[in-house]
Amino acid sequence: MVLEFFVVVIAALAFPTALLLFMIGGPHYRDQPH
């Protein structure tokens, strides 16, 4: 299905983006070095 494909693509793109944002400007995860 196209909808499922879109959901998978959005999730695959959003996950690494959220991780990068948390790593770059995440004040809550400042105690972690990496």
N, CA, C and O atoms as a GROMACS GRO file, in nm:
protein
  136
    1MET      N    1   0.084  -0.121   0.000
    1MET     CA    2   0.000   0.000   0.000
    1MET      C    3   0.087   0.125   0.000
    1MET      O    4   0.197   0.126   0.056
    2VAL      N    5   0.038   0.230  -0.063
    2VAL     CA    6   0.115   0.354  -0.071
    2VAL      C    7   0.121   0.421   0.066
    2VAL      O    8   0.225   0.477   0.103
    3LEU      N    9   0.011   0.415   0.142
    3LEU     CA   10   0.008   0.481   0.272
    3LEU      C   11   0.110   0.419   0.365
    3LEU      O   12   0.182   0.491   0.435
    4GLU      N   13   0.119   0.287   0.366
    4GLU     CA   14   0.217   0.219   0.452
    4GLU      C   15   0.358   0.258   0.411
    4GLU      O   16   0.445   0.279   0.495
    5PHE      N   17   0.381   0.266   0.278
    5PHE     CA   18   0.513   0.305   0.228
    5PHE      C   19   0.550   0.445   0.276
    5PHE      O   20   0.663   0.470   0.317
    6PHE      N   21   0.451   0.536   0.270
    6PHE     CA   22   0.476   0.673   0.315
    6PHE      C   23   0.508   0.675   0.464
    6PHE      O   24   0.597   0.748   0.508
    7VAL      N   25   0.435   0.596   0.542
    7VAL     CA   26   0.459   0.592   0.686
    7VAL      C   27   0.600   0.543   0.715
    7VAL      O   28   0.669   0.597   0.801
    8VAL      N   29   0.643   0.440   0.643
    8VAL     CA   30   0.778   0.385   0.664
    8VAL      C   31   0.883   0.489   0.626
    8VAL      O   32   0.982   0.507   0.697
    9VAL      N   33   0.862   0.556   0.513
    9VAL     CA   34   0.960   0.656   0.468
    9VAL      C   35   0.967   0.772   0.567
    9VAL      O   36   1.076   0.817   0.603
   10ILE      N   37   0.852   0.820   0.612
   10ILE     CA   38   0.849   0.932   0.707
   10ILE      C   39   0.918   0.891   0.837
   10ILE      O   40   0.996   0.969   0.893
   11ALA      N   41   0.890   0.770   0.884
   11ALA     CA   42   0.953   0.724   1.009
   11ALA      C   43   1.104   0.713   0.990
   11ALA      O   44   1.180   0.752   1.078
   12ALA      N   45   1.147   0.658   0.876
   12ALA     CA   46   1.290   0.640   0.852
   12ALA      C   47   1.360   0.776   0.842
   12ALA      O   48   1.477   0.788   0.880
   13LEU      N   49   1.291   0.878   0.792
   13LEU     CA   50   1.352   1.010   0.779
   13LEU      C   51   1.344   1.087   0.911
   13LEU      O   52   1.434   1.164   0.943
   14ALA      N   53   1.237   1.067   0.986
   14ALA     CA   54   1.217   1.144   1.108
   14ALA      C   55   1.305   1.093   1.222
   14ALA      O   56   1.350   1.171   1.305
   15PHE      N   57   1.329   0.962   1.226
   15PHE     CA   58   1.407   0.905   1.336
   15PHE      C   59   1.548   0.962   1.342
   15PHE      O   60   1.587   1.015   1.446
   16PRO      N   61   1.626   0.952   1.233
   16PRO     CA   62   1.763   1.006   1.236
   16PRO      C   63   1.765   1.157   1.255
   16PRO      O   64   1.857   1.211   1.318
   17THR      N   65   1.665   1.227   1.201
   17THR     CA   66   1.660   1.372   1.218
   17THR      C   67   1.639   1.408   1.364
   17THR      O   68   1.704   1.498   1.417
   18ALA      N   69   1.547   1.337   1.430
   18ALA     CA   70   1.523   1.362   1.572
   18ALA      C   71   1.647   1.330   1.654
   18ALA      O   72   1.681   1.403   1.747
   19LEU      N   73   1.714   1.220   1.620
   19LEU     CA   74   1.836   1.182   1.693
   19LEU      C   75   1.943   1.289   1.676
   19LEU      O   76   2.011   1.324   1.772
   20LEU      N   77   1.958   1.340   1.554
   20LEU     CA   78   2.059   1.444   1.529
   20LEU      C   79   2.024   1.571   1.608
   20LEU      O   80   2.112   1.633   1.668
   21LEU      N   81   1.896   1.609   1.608
   21LEU     CA   82   1.856   1.729   1.681
   21LEU      C   83   1.882   1.712   1.830
   21LEU      O   84   1.928   1.805   1.897
   22PHE      N   85   1.852   1.592   1.882
   22PHE     CA   86   1.876   1.567   2.025
   22PHE      C   87   2.025   1.572   2.056
   22PHE      O   88   2.066   1.624   2.160
   23MET      N   89   2.108   1.517   1.964
   23MET     CA   90   2.253   1.513   1.988
   23MET      C   91   2.312   1.653   1.977
   23MET      O   92   2.402   1.689   2.054
   24ILE      N   93   2.264   1.733   1.881
   24ILE     CA   94   2.323   1.865   1.858
   24ILE      C   95   2.276   1.966   1.963
   24ILE      O   96   2.358   2.028   2.030
   25GLY      N   97   2.145   1.980   1.978
   25GLY     CA   98   2.095   2.084   2.070
   25GLY      C   99   2.001   2.027   2.174
   25GLY      O  100   1.896   2.085   2.202
   26GLY      N  101   2.039   1.913   2.233
   26GLY     CA  102   1.954   1.853   2.335
   26GLY      C  103   2.003   1.886   2.475
   26GLY      O  104   2.096   1.822   2.523
   27PRO      N  105   1.944   1.985   2.541
   27PRO     CA  106   1.988   2.023   2.676
   27PRO      C  107   1.961   1.913   2.778
   27PRO      O  108   2.027   1.907   2.882
   28HIS      N  109   1.864   1.826   2.749
   28HIS     CA  110   1.830   1.720   2.843
   28HIS      C  111   1.934   1.610   2.840
   28HIS      O  112   1.953   1.538   2.939
   29TYR      N  113   2.002   1.595   2.727
   29TYR     CA  114   2.100   1.487   2.714
   29TYR      C  115   2.242   1.545   2.709
   29TYR      O  116   2.329   1.493   2.639
   30ARG      N  117   2.264   1.652   2.784
   30ARG     CA  118   2.396   1.715   2.784
   30ARG      C  119   2.495   1.630   2.864
   30ARG      O  120   2.615   1.634   2.837
   31ASP      N  121   2.446   1.554   2.962
   31ASP     CA  122   2.536   1.476   3.047
   31ASP      C  123   2.603   1.364   2.968
   31ASP      O  124   2.708   1.314   3.008
   32GLN      N  125   2.543   1.323   2.856
   32GLN     CA  126   2.602   1.217   2.774
   32GLN      C  127   2.705   1.277   2.679
   32GLN      O  128   2.674   1.371   2.606
   33PRO      N  129   2.829   1.222   2.680
   33PRO     CA  130   2.934   1.278   2.594
   33PRO      C  131   2.904   1.261   2.446
   33PRO      O  132   2.936   1.348   2.365
   34HIS      N  133   2.844   1.148   2.410
   34HIS     CA  134   2.817   1.124   2.269
   34HIS      C  135   2.673   1.080   2.254
   34HIS      O  136   2.627   1.053   2.142
   0.00000   0.00000   0.00000
